[in-house]
Amino acid sequence: MPTRTVLVGSASGLHARPAALFVAEAAKQPVLVTIRTSDKKPVPARSMLGVLSLGAKKGTEVTLEADGDDAQAAVDILADLLERDLDAVDA
């Protein structure tokens, strides 16, 4: 089961626009990906409410996990997205 841990790069954390961009990309993936912080249970990365419930701020360590065909690629795509500042205009 591919797993990757990254730090949230967006200035506002996973709130509003950054969360919406992340959830939209997660919904495009062919496998279910979960996201969690160290103190919260995993939630589906496709769930806006679930992602917002994590309360992840800039610099928060989050872990992504997936299982199945193309799971590693899905985790890598989403992890790379999380590391960027999605608040930036050209994100």
TORKOL-4160 file (C-alpha; in steps of 0.2 Angstrom, whole numbers, padded with zeros to 4 digits, m for minus):
91
<pt num="1" X="0000" Y="0000" Z="0000"/>
<pt num="2" X="0009" Y="0016" Z="m0006"/>
<pt num="3" X="0010" Y="0029" Z="0008"/>
<pt num="4" X="0018" Y="0046" Z="0007"/>
<pt num="5" X="0020" Y="0060" Z="0020"/>
<pt num="6" X="0022" Y="0078" Z="0016"/>
<pt num="7" X="0020" Y="0095" Z="0023"/>
<pt num="8" X="0006" Y="0106" Z="0018"/>
<pt num="9" X="0013" Y="0121" Z="0007"/>
<pt num="10" X="m0002" Y="0132" Z="0005"/>
<pt num="11" X="m0001" Y="0148" Z="0015"/>
<pt num="12" X="m0019" Y="0146" Z="0022"/>
<pt num="13" X="m0017" Y="0127" Z="0024"/>
<pt num="14" X="m0030" Y="0115" Z="0017"/>
<pt num="15" X="m0045" Y="0128" Z="0018"/>
<pt num="16" X="m0056" Y="0135" Z="0004"/>
<pt num="17" X="m0047" Y="0136" Z="m0013"/>
<pt num="18" X="m0032" Y="0124" Z="m0008"/>
<pt num="19" X="m0044" Y="0111" Z="m0002"/>
<pt num="20" X="m0056" Y="0112" Z="m0017"/>
<pt num="21" X="m0041" Y="0110" Z="m0029"/>
<pt num="22" X="m0035" Y="0095" Z="m0019"/>
<pt num="23" X="m0052" Y="0087" Z="m0018"/>
<pt num="24" X="m0055" Y="0090" Z="m0037"/>
<pt num="25" X="m0038" Y="0081" Z="m0041"/>
<pt num="26" X="m0041" Y="0067" Z="m0029"/>
<pt num="27" X="m0058" Y="0064" Z="m0037"/>
<pt num="28" X="m0049" Y="0062" Z="m0054"/>
<pt num="29" X="m0038" Y="0047" Z="m0047"/>
<pt num="30" X="m0043" Y="0030" Z="m0052"/>
<pt num="31" X="m0041" Y="0024" Z="m0034"/>
<pt num="32" X="m0047" Y="0029" Z="m0017"/>
<pt num="33" X="m0034" Y="0039" Z="m0008"/>
<pt num="34" X="m0035" Y="0043" Z="0011"/>
<pt num="35" X="m0027" Y="0058" Z="0020"/>
<pt num="36" X="m0024" Y="0060" Z="0038"/>
<pt num="37" X="m0014" Y="0070" Z="0050"/>
<pt num="38" X="m0005" Y="0063" Z="0065"/>
<pt num="39" X="m0019" Y="0066" Z="0077"/>
<pt num="40" X="m0034" Y="0062" Z="0066"/>
<pt num="41" X="m0041" Y="0047" Z="0058"/>
<pt num="42" X="m0039" Y="0045" Z="0039"/>
<pt num="43" X="m0053" Y="0053" Z="0028"/>
<pt num="44" X="m0056" Y="0051" Z="0009"/>
<pt num="45" X="m0046" Y="0063" Z="m0001"/>
<pt num="46" X="m0062" Y="0065" Z="m0012"/>
<pt num="47" X="m0072" Y="0072" Z="0003"/>
<pt num="48" X="m0072" Y="0091" Z="0005"/>
<pt num="49" X="m0079" Y="0090" Z="0022"/>
<pt num="50" X="m0067" Y="0076" Z="0027"/>
<pt num="51" X="m0052" Y="0086" Z="0021"/>
<pt num="52" X="m0058" Y="0102" Z="0030"/>
<pt num="53" X="m0061" Y="0092" Z="0046"/>
<pt num="54" X="m0042" Y="0089" Z="0047"/>
<pt num="55" X="m0039" Y="0107" Z="0051"/>
<pt num="56" X="m0022" Y="0106" Z="0042"/>
<pt num="57" X="m0012" Y="0122" Z="0042"/>
<pt num="58" X="0004" Y="0127" Z="0032"/>
<pt num="59" X="0017" Y="0116" Z="0038"/>
<pt num="60" X="0006" Y="0102" Z="0045"/>
<pt num="61" X="0012" Y="0085" Z="0041"/>
<pt num="62" X="m0001" Y="0074" Z="0032"/>
<pt num="63" X="0000" Y="0056" Z="0026"/>
<pt num="64" X="m0008" Y="0050" Z="0010"/>
<pt num="65" X="m0012" Y="0031" Z="0007"/>
<pt num="66" X="m0020" Y="0022" Z="m0007"/>
<pt num="67" X="m0022" Y="0004" Z="m0013"/>
<pt num="68" X="m0024" Y="m0004" Z="m0030"/>
<pt num="69" X="m0018" Y="m0001" Z="m0048"/>
<pt num="70" X="m0010" Y="0016" Z="m0050"/>
<pt num="71" X="m0010" Y="0019" Z="m0031"/>
<pt num="72" X="0008" Y="0025" Z="m0031"/>
<pt num="73" X="0005" Y="0037" Z="m0045"/>
<pt num="74" X="m0011" Y="0044" Z="m0037"/>
<pt num="75" X="m0002" Y="0046" Z="m0020"/>
<pt num="76" X="0013" Y="0055" Z="m0029"/>
<pt num="77" X="0001" Y="0067" Z="m0039"/>
<pt num="78" X="m0008" Y="0072" Z="m0024"/>
<pt num="79" X="0007" Y="0074" Z="m0013"/>
<pt num="80" X="0016" Y="0085" Z="m0025"/>
<pt num="81" X="0000" Y="0096" Z="m0026"/>
<pt num="82" X="m0001" Y="0097" Z="m0007"/>
<pt num="83" X="0018" Y="0103" Z="m0006"/>
<pt num="84" X="0014" Y="0118" Z="m0017"/>
<pt num="85" X="0006" Y="0134" Z="m0012"/>
<pt num="86" X="m0011" Y="0132" Z="m0019"/>
<pt num="87" X="m0016" Y="0150" Z="m0014"/>
<pt num="88" X="m0004" Y="0157" Z="m0027"/>
<pt num="89" X="m0013" Y="0164" Z="m0042"/>
<pt num="90" X="m0004" Y="0152" Z="m0054"/>
<pt num="91" X="m0006" Y="0137" Z="m0044"/>
